């Protein structure tokens, strides 16, 4: 058992001290801090973001109504009446004196029409605001032609009221669902990237030791099974350490900027009031998902002797994780669909899909418990099978490009 802990802490500490781990952790933590300060950063860049638009009003009657209307849509758009011709206005845009030129006309039905010219139309916000303002003007002018009163016009454009109410007991309201959807969306990314990154790390660790022939020395003093689980737990501790640093950096940054982040992005993603149950399930499914894919990665990594072959060998495992994530993205909009319900009990997809369901729906406890039980059983079965493959796989050298090597590894285990 002492050898087991020696390998465990050696794996943990050796990775913890590497420049790659330290730099990655610092950069990711800095990104978390940056996201917390993002509203202030955007605000500082947007202090002087005024768009100056030259307006050529060929009708002589549309400029003033348009000026009033655009002011209600976007206060950063400043319109200036321009009395010169189109060529002169375009030249001023090219010289940087204006950001765009708007030419106002009337159609044959005496309704507004316009053309907008700028150096680039990649930014759709300003043309969109102009179009919205013109649409409002068109509506008002058309209503005057039809002799509609303001009250009649208001009734015409009054949105239909649709009250949504769930009959299920303790069902989430629409607002709670939107917040839960945002929170689950963020946590799904955390689970996805963490599982795929640390599972790959285990496979690379095993392959690296085999390529340097260190494995031949290790197996003489420690059984391959102890090696496999020591590496899995060592990388697991490493992942928890890195996530703890990143999440703590994000937490304290968000706490300091709580007032500036109230409403908008912060609350729309459900971070204003995070349910304890959601966090507990996120931790459970993260840990189970990690051990599931880590065990799979360890014995796949034991089948290769060169680092170059690792990615090819673990590609199917990576595709399983990606498939689960893509299904979870679909499930965010339809968490109650039969497809999501059925696949949430498949162990390789459960870390994301069952977490999606428990985060957004009020599920019976037995469904979550059953999914967790299936995952635990799969992890145990995979660990037993993987340990047998690992025991023979670490002794195999040479190019490995086929899963037929699993059978060869099992045969070597019996010898």
SULFENSUL-V991699 format. One line per field, one symbol per residue. phi: phi as a letter, one per 30 degrees, with the letter a starting at -180 (. if undefined). Layout:
phi->???
This chain:
phi->.edddddeddddddddddddddddddddddddddddceeddddddcdbbdcccdcccdcibcddddddddddcbddcccbdccddddddddddddidbcabcccbcddcicdbabbbbdbcdddddedddddddddddddddddddidddddddddcddddbdcbddddiddddddddddddddeddddddddddddddddddddddddddcidedddddcbdeddddddddddddddddddddddddddddddddcdddcdihedddcicdbdddeddddddddddddddddddddddddddccbddcddddceedddddddddddddddecbdcddedddddcdedceecdddedddcbcddedddddddddddddddddddddddddedddccbjdbbbddddddddddddd
